[in-house]
Amino acid sequence: RRIERVLNRNLITRDRWRKESGYIYKLGAARIFFLSGSPTANVVGATANVILECDEAQDVHIAKWDKDFAPMAASTNATKVFWGTAWTSQTLLARELRAAQKAEKQDGRRRVFLVNAQEVSEEVPAYKNHVAEQVAKLGRNHPLIKTQYFCEEIEAEGGMFPQVRMALMQGCHPAISTPQEDEIYALLIDVAGEDESCLTDSGEELASPGRDSTALTVVEVDLSSLSDDLIRAPTYRVVQRYLWTGEKHTSLYGQLKALAEHWRAHYVVIDATGVGAGLASFLGKALPGKVLPFVFTSKSKSDLGWNYLAIIETGRYKEYRAEGLTKQKSLQELFWQQVGNCQMEILEGAGKLMRWGVPVGRRDPLTGDLVHDDLLISASLTAVLDEQSWGIAKSKVIKRRDILSGMSEAF
């Protein structure tokens, strides 16, 4: 579209250019080919005489480039240009960046041009405002902010929760066992069953034994941060945890329903994957309008992970301190153990898919105990709450004076 616009606006080229086969633009003896970088695209055979450019190079598979595209410049030694935004150190863009930097040191000719959000913001005020909004929503250290706006690479594999991120998660409030007046609560439930990290997009189990515990996280929803013009989302404080091991779903249903009523839950987010679908259905009928089923696939779990990190990085997720509470202290220690053992892997390609969780068979290096991620998965369902509309719930009790009677009425 851009090249067509330029060619049509130029009086010299307006009536001279032609398009062939839908992807070739011709002007005199010159031609530009636009080819797909998809892993399945059939692009073999083209030749680059002057220049070979790769846009969004961070999303093009290295094997695809080396096999199908790089040979296009072999006979002519055409200049190669790679455009894109930073992602992991394992991408095509990262590889070519390092090669160009090495060549620069050898002959002093500049080959690398980096432009980050700060430089663009100095020239485009609207862009500056956009970046400020994104940083407020996701946090400056969120992987998407670091890469897409500040040209900072992230590791393709490693711990999902470094110490700095874990510190952001720690709150100062205590655990409570009963709901407080005028507060809003939500329940987040990870149902024992198939391991969500090993599901395909069709919900088919791959190669992991099921988890044997159902975890429930109670969060207090603080709507004061909705008034922040940049954030416009709630803050979540974990106030209670429950864990059931080996409990039958018939028995579990009654307990979950009772807890939802006890906490006056505004929403109940529940893992509806596999065996969890039945439990989610029963709760949905018992608590109409309150139950939010969540089905785990590779894509939905990736999105959940990215969104959970955004809530943490903006300071909107806080864990309780459990001093003096034996049971809750034990559950908190288990939660932080799972957090510390959680790993993430960013998959190659344009989807920005993240595979995350505690690796199957992982044992804590200090205790030797087998580590699951039930409590962590339950807590991450906070991200589902972020997708809900909280406009009605944010008003508490407002007093107005009745014009006729002069009486104050709460509504």
Backbone hydrogen bonds, N-H to C=O, Kabsch-Sander energy under -0.5 kcal/mol:
donor,donor_aa,acceptor,acceptor_aa,energy
5,R,1,R,-2.2
6,V,2,R,-2.3
7,L,3,I,-2.6
8,N,4,E,-2.2
9,R,5,R,-1.6
10,N,6,V,-1.3
11,L,9,R,-0.5
14,R,10,N,-2.1
16,R,13,T,-1.8
17,W,13,T,-1.4
18,R,26,K,-2.6
20,E,24,I,-3.2
23,Y,20,E,-1.3
24,I,20,E,-2.0
25,Y,32,I,-2.5
26,K,18,R,-3.3
27,L,30,A,-2.5
28,G,16,R,-0.5
30,A,27,L,-2.0
32,I,25,Y,-2.4
34,F,23,Y,-2.5
35,L,33,F,-0.6
41,A,38,S,-1.7
43,V,41,A,-0.9
46,A,43,V,-1.0
48,A,72,M,-2.6
49,N,47,T,-0.6
52,L,79,T,-2.8
54,C,81,V,-2.7
57,A,54,C,-0.5
57,A,83,W,-3.1
59,D,56,E,-2.2
60,V,57,A,-0.7
65,W,61,H,-2.2
66,D,62,I,-2.8
67,K,63,A,-2.0
68,D,64,K,-2.5
69,F,64,K,-0.8
69,F,65,W,-1.2
70,A,65,W,-3.0
72,M,69,F,-2.0
73,A,70,A,-1.6
74,A,71,P,-1.3
77,N,73,A,-2.0
78,A,73,A,-0.7
79,T,50,V,-1.3
81,V,52,L,-2.2
83,W,54,C,-3.0
86,A,147,T,-0.7
89,S,154,I,-0.9
91,T,88,T,-1.1
92,L,57,A,-0.5
92,L,60,V,-0.6
95,R,91,T,-2.1
96,E,92,L,-2.5
97,L,93,L,-2.2
98,R,94,A,-2.1
99,A,95,R,-1.8
100,A,96,E,-2.4
101,Q,97,L,-2.3
102,K,98,R,-2.0
103,A,99,A,-2.0
104,E,100,A,-2.2
105,K,101,Q,-1.7
106,Q,102,K,-1.1
107,D,103,A,-1.9
108,G,104,E,-2.8
117,A,149,Y,-3.0
120,V,116,N,-2.0
121,S,117,A,-2.6
122,E,118,Q,-1.2
123,E,119,E,-0.6
123,E,120,V,-1.2
124,V,120,V,-2.4
128,K,124,V,-1.8
129,N,125,P,-2.0
130,H,126,A,-2.0
131,V,127,Y,-2.6
132,A,128,K,-2.0
133,E,129,N,-2.0
134,Q,130,H,-2.2
135,V,131,V,-2.7
136,A,132,A,-2.0
137,K,133,E,-1.9
138,L,134,Q,-2.7
139,G,135,V,-2.4
142,H,139,G,-1.6
145,I,142,H,-0.7
146,K,142,H,-2.5
147,T,143,P,-2.1
148,Q,144,L,-2.1
149,Y,145,I,-1.6
150,F,145,I,-1.0
151,C,147,T,-0.9
152,E,146,K,-2.7
153,E,151,C,-0.6
154,I,87,W,-2.2
158,G,344,M,-1.7
160,M,342,C,-1.8
161,F,342,C,-0.6
166,M,162,P,-2.3
167,A,163,Q,-2.1
168,L,164,V,-1.3
169,M,165,R,-1.0
170,Q,166,M,-0.7
170,Q,167,A,-0.7
171,G,319,E,-1.9
175,A,321,R,-0.8
176,I,239,V,-2.2
183,E,180,Q,-1.7
184,I,221,V,-0.5
186,A,219,V,-2.1
187,L,267,Y,-2.2
188,L,217,T,-2.4
189,I,269,V,-3.0
190,D,215,A,-2.7
191,V,189,I,-0.6
196,E,194,E,-0.7
198,C,195,D,-1.9
199,L,196,E,-1.3
200,T,204,E,-1.7
203,G,200,T,-2.1
206,L,198,C,-2.1
211,R,193,G,-2.1
214,T,244,W,-2.9
215,A,190,D,-2.1
215,A,213,S,-0.5
216,L,242,Y,-2.6
217,T,188,L,-2.6
218,V,240,Q,-2.8
219,V,186,A,-2.5
219,V,217,T,-0.6
220,E,237,R,-3.4
221,V,184,I,-2.9
221,V,219,V,-0.5
222,D,220,E,-0.7
222,D,235,T,-3.3
223,L,221,V,-0.7
225,S,222,D,-0.5
226,L,223,L,-1.6
227,S,224,S,-1.4
228,D,225,S,-1.0
229,D,227,S,-0.5
232,R,225,S,-0.7
232,R,228,D,-1.6
233,A,225,S,-0.7
235,T,222,D,-2.7
236,Y,316,R,-3.5
237,R,220,E,-2.3
238,V,236,Y,-0.5
238,V,318,K,-2.9
239,V,218,V,-2.8
240,Q,218,V,-1.2
242,Y,216,L,-2.3
244,W,214,T,-2.6
246,G,212,D,-1.7
246,G,244,W,-0.5
251,S,248,K,-0.5
252,L,248,K,-2.6
253,Y,249,H,-2.5
254,G,250,T,-0.8
255,Q,251,S,-1.4
256,L,252,L,-2.8
257,K,253,Y,-2.4
258,A,254,G,-2.1
259,L,255,Q,-2.3
260,A,256,L,-2.3
261,E,257,K,-1.9
262,H,258,A,-2.6
263,W,259,L,-2.6
264,R,261,E,-0.7
265,A,260,A,-2.5
266,H,185,Y,-3.3
267,Y,185,Y,-0.7
268,V,290,K,-2.8
269,V,187,L,-3.0
270,I,268,V,-0.5
270,I,292,L,-1.8
271,D,189,I,-2.3
272,A,270,I,-0.6
272,A,294,F,-2.8
276,G,273,T,-2.6
277,A,274,G,-1.7
279,L,275,V,-0.7
280,A,276,G,-2.5
281,S,277,A,-2.1
282,F,278,G,-2.4
283,L,279,L,-2.3
284,G,280,A,-2.2
285,K,281,S,-1.8
286,A,282,F,-1.8
287,L,283,L,-2.4
290,K,287,L,-2.0
291,V,287,L,-0.8
292,L,268,V,-3.1
294,F,270,I,-2.5
296,F,294,F,-0.5
301,K,297,T,-2.5
302,S,298,S,-1.4
303,D,299,K,-2.5
304,L,300,S,-2.2
305,G,301,K,-2.3
306,W,302,S,-2.4
307,N,303,D,-2.5
308,Y,304,L,-2.4
309,L,305,G,-2.2
310,A,306,W,-1.7
311,I,307,N,-1.9
312,I,308,Y,-2.1
313,E,309,L,-3.1
314,T,310,A,-1.4
315,G,312,I,-2.0
316,R,311,I,-2.4
318,K,236,Y,-2.4
319,E,169,M,-3.1
321,R,173,H,-2.6
325,L,322,A,-1.7
326,T,324,G,-0.7
329,K,325,L,-3.3
330,S,326,T,-2.1
331,L,327,K,-2.2
332,Q,328,Q,-2.6
333,E,329,K,-2.5
334,L,330,S,-1.9
335,F,331,L,-2.4
336,W,332,Q,-2.9
337,Q,333,E,-1.7
338,Q,334,L,-2.0
339,V,335,F,-2.5
340,G,336,W,-2.5
341,N,337,Q,-1.2
342,C,338,Q,-0.6
342,C,339,V,-1.1
343,Q,357,G,-2.5
344,M,158,G,-2.9
345,E,355,R,-2.4
346,I,156,A,-2.9
347,L,345,E,-0.6
347,L,353,L,-2.6
352,K,349,G,-0.8
355,R,345,E,-3.4
356,W,354,M,-0.6
357,G,343,Q,-2.0
362,R,359,P,-2.1
364,D,369,D,-3.0
368,G,364,D,-2.6
371,V,362,R,-3.2
377,I,373,D,-2.8
378,S,374,D,-2.3
379,A,375,L,-2.3
380,S,376,L,-2.3
381,L,377,I,-0.9
381,L,378,S,-0.9
382,T,379,A,-1.7
383,A,380,S,-2.2
384,V,381,L,-1.4
385,L,381,L,-0.8
385,L,382,T,-0.8
386,D,382,T,-1.1
387,E,384,V,-1.2
388,Q,385,L,-1.7
390,W,388,Q,-0.6
394,K,390,W,-1.4
395,S,392,I,-1.0
396,K,394,K,-0.5
398,I,396,K,-0.6
400,R,409,E,-1.4
402,D,400,R,-0.6
402,D,407,M,-2.9
406,G,402,D,-2.0
409,E,400,R,-2.1
411,F,398,I,-1.4
